[in-house]
């Protein structure tokens, strides 16, 4: 093989959104990868399994021979062709396998043989990149000043955070709004993917004076907050965003009804509204025990009325009593209980304009 280029400037790789070719098998990629990584495997899951067994039974030399026997002729041409297309589109990218070993070296060599291009491979592969991101997350979390944005459900915390370059949208990264109604049309990422994306965001924004994040619990849907961040937020100052009930109703109606209905319809033109209806029914069912039987039945009846008028009359007004009850009777008491335990860390409280002005003054 040729002595081709290796790269280990991991920070720059992530800061520059470097396109990456992940040549691991599909099952490895699914279990965890990085932003801007694309899976063009050198071996399928079955082929990798066969080579692995051969390695255990007969050693590395036999395993390598089997790999070359399995990936030959048209199969090899097809896989190399995928890499060459990627290289053409992303000449400043790089490739990796799990440890930066044989698979990435062979892939790199085949690319060179067919194109004359020395496409860089990541030194240490996926394992080195993953360890780097974990270490960076811990380092930056310990170093930076965090400001936690709190507030009642529906007050517009995410809207506020998106106004600032020095914010990290945890719910966006987790693809979940952090409540019983927080699931999205698409599924949540794997825990590893969330952590990797979060760490990349930290690296990109390390130069900011303060980092703004939303006040979250120990988990966002199925995603668990990394210990370093969980510990950091428990000691960080809190800024409370307030909003009138009228504004909270508007924000919630937009987020949980209008936007969600549109997403479901876009995803499935035929069954979009049915899927939207199921989303609401399932979300309400999740908190059935906490609501109590009588209140749950009352809200369920209101939901059925709202869905019916939405579907057949394009009238959204019947969602408002439902949302108001959920906000005032369910979410607000839980919020009051939680924020009361943190009140000594609250350094500012105000409406959208006041909080925006305050944050711009202290984070410049």
C-alpha positions, 0 to 999 in steps of 0.5 A: 500500500502507498504511504497515504495521508493521515489527519489528526487535527480533530478540532478543525475537522469539526469546526469546519464541518468536514465531510466524512466517509464512514467505511464501517459496516451499516450496523456500526454506523447506526449505533453512533457516528458524527455530524456530516458523516456518510456511511459508504461501507467497505463491507456489509454487516454479513461480510464483516461478520464472516471476516470476523469469524475467519479472523478468530478461527484462522488469523489475520492473513486468512481474514484479509484474503477472505475480505478481498475475495468477498469484495471483488469485481463488480462489488468492489467497483460499486463501492469504490465508485461511491467513494470516488463520487464523494471525493469529487463532491467533497475534495476536502473531506476525510475517511475513517473506520473504527480504529483507523486500521485496515478498513480505512487503509484499504479504502484509502488505497483503492481510492488512490489506485482509481483516481490518484487522489490521496484522500486523508484518513482519520488517525485512530478512526472513529474511536479516536474521534469519539474519545476526543469529543468526550474529552472536549465536552468535559473540558469545555463544560468545566471551563465555560460560564453557562446561563440556564434559561428557565420559564413556564411551558410555552413561554418561548424559551427555544424561540429566545435561544435561537436569537443568540449565536452563543446558545445551544439548543439541547431540544433541537439536538435531541429532536424532542421538546422535553415533555410528554408532548415533546416527541417529533415526527422523526425519531430521536437520535442515538445517545452517542449521536446526541453527545457527539453533536452536542460536543461539536456545538460546544467546540464551535462556540467555545470562544463565546463568553457565556453559553446559553442553554435551556433548563432541562431535566435529567433526560429529554425524551429517551436522551439522557443528559451527559453527567458533565452538563448535568452537573454544570447546569445544577451550579449555573445561574438561571435567567427566567423568561416570563410570558402571559398566558395568552402568549403561552397559548399562542406559542403552544398552539403554533408548536404543538398543533399547527407545526406538528399537523403540518409535519405529519401531513408533509411526512404522509399525505394520506395518513398525516392527520390520523398520525397527528391525532394519534400523536395527541392521543398518545401524548395525553395518555402518557400523563393519564395517571398524573391527571387523574381519571376524571380530568383525563376523561374531560381533556380527552373529550375536549381533544376529540372535539378539537380534532374533529373541528380541526379536520372538518372545519379547519377550526383550531379554537377548541384546542385552546381550552385543552392547552390552557388546562394542560398549562395551568393545571398540569405543567405550571404546578410542576414548574413552580415546584422545580423552580422553587428548589433553584430560586437561589440561583435565579439572577434575572427575570423578565419578559421576552424583550427584557430578557433579550436585552439583559442577555445581550448586555452581559454576553457581549 
